[in-house]
Amino acid sequence: MTRTLILGGARSGKSAHAERLAGTSGKAVIYIATAQARDDEMAARIEVHRQQRPAGWTTIEEPLALGAAMRAHSRPDNVLLIDCLSVWLSNLLFADGLDFPEVGRITAPPTFVAQRTLFLQALEQAPGDIVLVSNEVGMGIIPQGAITRWYVDEAGRLNQAVAVVCERAVWVAAGLPLMLKGAPC
């Protein structure tokens, strides 16, 4: 069993690298997609991703209960490809329908706290290979607004927590992978 975290910026090639890695594993691929089609632009993005996936891959769309999906589908004879953790984090942030202040402290919503815990437990206990994709969003200027700063902070914390559990971590920029942790993939 190998867990691999693939990080990068928007349009860095991280998803394509993750798909190549999963596709060349020799195992059945279960693609867990976290995106939700909340507007026409996102619906179009999701459709492009669906069309690009190989026909033999199984797709599970799970925007919130990622840990439960991992427990249900991870097996020694398959590889889970999870794309992407930063979209999942955004889903969790707004799942409870709360209003957030522009200034001041943000308290993590109950769904966020519960699902993040379940996800990290499932990642540690999964019996099969897992490839996880996540955006690195904290490399630019500090964003304006409390909710945006909270999201950037939580994305960084999540990426760190996942990297600790993973045997491999890869940074992708301009379509080029750079190993951060573990053996080359």
C-alpha positions in Angstrom: 0.0 0.0 0.0 1.3 3.4 -1.0 -0.2 6.8 -0.3 0.9 9.6 -2.6 0.1 13.3 -2.2 0.5 15.4 -5.4 0.6 19.2 -4.8 0.7 22.1 -7.2 -0.9 25.3 -8.3 -3.9 25.8 -10.5 -3.2 24.3 -14.0 0.2 23.0 -12.9 -0.4 19.5 -14.3 -1.0 17.8 -10.9 -4.2 16.1 -11.9 -2.6 14.8 -15.2 0.3 13.5 -13.2 -2.0 11.8 -10.7 -4.0 10.2 -13.5 -0.8 8.9 -15.1 0.4 7.4 -11.8 -2.9 5.7 -11.1 -3.3 4.5 -14.7 0.1 2.9 -14.8 -0.4 1.1 -11.4 -1.7 -2.0 -13.0 -4.7 -1.9 -10.6 -8.3 -1.0 -11.0 -8.8 2.8 -10.6 -11.5 4.3 -8.5 -11.6 8.0 -9.1 -13.2 10.0 -6.2 -14.2 13.4 -7.4 -15.0 16.1 -4.9 -16.2 18.9 -7.1 -19.8 20.1 -7.1 -21.5 21.7 -10.1 -22.8 24.8 -8.4 -22.7 27.0 -11.5 -22.4 26.6 -15.3 -18.6 27.1 -15.4 -18.0 24.4 -12.8 -20.4 22.1 -14.5 -18.4 22.5 -17.7 -15.1 21.7 -15.9 -16.6 18.6 -14.3 -17.8 17.4 -17.7 -14.4 17.9 -19.3 -12.8 15.8 -16.5 -15.5 13.1 -16.9 -14.8 12.8 -20.6 -11.0 12.7 -20.2 -11.1 9.7 -17.8 -10.5 6.2 -19.2 -13.7 4.3 -19.7 -12.6 1.5 -17.4 -12.2 3.7 -14.4 -15.0 3.8 -11.8 -16.0 7.3 -10.7 -17.4 8.1 -7.3 -18.6 11.7 -6.8 -18.4 12.6 -3.1 -18.2 16.2 -2.1 -18.3 15.8 1.7 -18.0 12.3 3.2 -14.5 11.6 1.7 -13.4 9.3 4.6 -16.5 7.2 4.3 -16.0 6.9 0.5 -12.4 5.8 1.1 -13.4 3.2 3.6 -16.1 1.9 1.2 -13.8 1.6 -1.8 -10.2 1.2 -0.8 -8.9 -2.4 -1.5 -5.4 -3.9 -1.8 -6.2 -4.6 -5.5 -7.2 -1.1 -6.5 -5.9 2.5 -6.4 -8.1 5.4 -5.2 -7.4 8.7 -7.0 -8.9 11.6 -5.0 -9.2 14.9 -6.9 -9.1 17.2 -5.1 -8.6 17.9 -1.4 -8.7 21.7 -1.8 -12.1 21.6 -3.5 -13.3 19.2 -0.8 -12.1 21.6 1.9 -14.1 24.4 0.3 -17.2 22.1 0.2 -16.8 21.4 3.9 -16.3 25.1 4.7 -19.8 26.0 3.3 -21.6 22.7 4.0 -23.4 24.0 7.1 -24.7 27.1 5.3 -23.1 29.4 7.8 -22.4 33.1 7.3 -18.8 34.1 8.0 -17.5 37.5 9.0 -15.1 39.5 6.8 -13.2 40.5 9.9 -12.4 38.4 13.0 -11.9 34.8 14.0 -13.5 32.0 12.0 -14.8 29.0 13.9 -14.6 25.8 12.0 -18.1 24.5 11.1 -19.1 21.2 12.7 -19.2 19.3 9.3 -15.7 20.5 8.6 -14.3 19.2 12.0 -16.1 15.9 11.8 -15.3 15.1 8.1 -11.7 16.2 8.3 -11.2 13.8 11.3 -12.9 10.9 9.5 -10.9 11.5 6.3 -7.5 11.5 8.1 -8.4 8.3 10.0 -9.5 6.6 6.7 -6.3 7.7 5.0 -4.1 6.2 7.7 -6.1 2.9 7.7 -6.8 2.4 4.0 -5.7 -1.0 2.8 -5.1 0.0 -0.9 -3.0 2.5 -2.8 -4.2 6.1 -2.7 -3.2 9.1 -4.9 -4.4 12.5 -3.6 -4.4 15.8 -5.5 -4.4 19.1 -3.7 -3.7 22.7 -4.5 -1.0 24.6 -2.8 -2.8 27.9 -2.2 -0.5 29.6 0.3 2.4 30.8 -1.8 1.0 34.2 -2.9 0.1 37.3 -1.1 -2.0 37.1 2.1 -5.6 37.3 0.9 -8.1 39.9 2.1 -11.0 38.8 4.3 -11.2 36.5 7.2 -12.8 33.6 5.4 -10.3 33.5 2.6 -7.4 33.7 5.1 -9.0 30.9 7.1 -9.3 28.7 4.0 -5.7 29.3 3.0 -4.5 28.4 6.5 -6.7 25.3 6.6 -5.6 24.1 3.2 -2.0 24.4 4.4 -2.7 22.5 7.6 -4.6 19.8 5.6 -1.7 19.4 3.1 0.7 19.1 6.0 -1.4 16.5 7.8 -1.8 14.4 4.6 1.9 14.7 3.8 2.8 13.2 7.2 0.7 10.1 6.5 1.8 9.7 2.8 4.8 7.7 1.8 5.4 10.0 -1.2 4.8 13.7 -1.8 5.2 15.2 -5.3 5.3 18.9 -6.3 4.1 19.6 -9.8 4.9 22.8 -11.7 4.6 23.4 -15.4 3.7 19.7 -15.8 7.0 18.6 -14.2 7.0 16.5 -11.1 9.5 17.1 -8.3 9.8 14.5 -5.5 9.4 16.0 -2.0 9.2 12.8 -0.1 9.8 9.1 -0.9 10.8 7.2 -3.9 10.3 8.6 -7.4 6.9 7.9 -9.1 
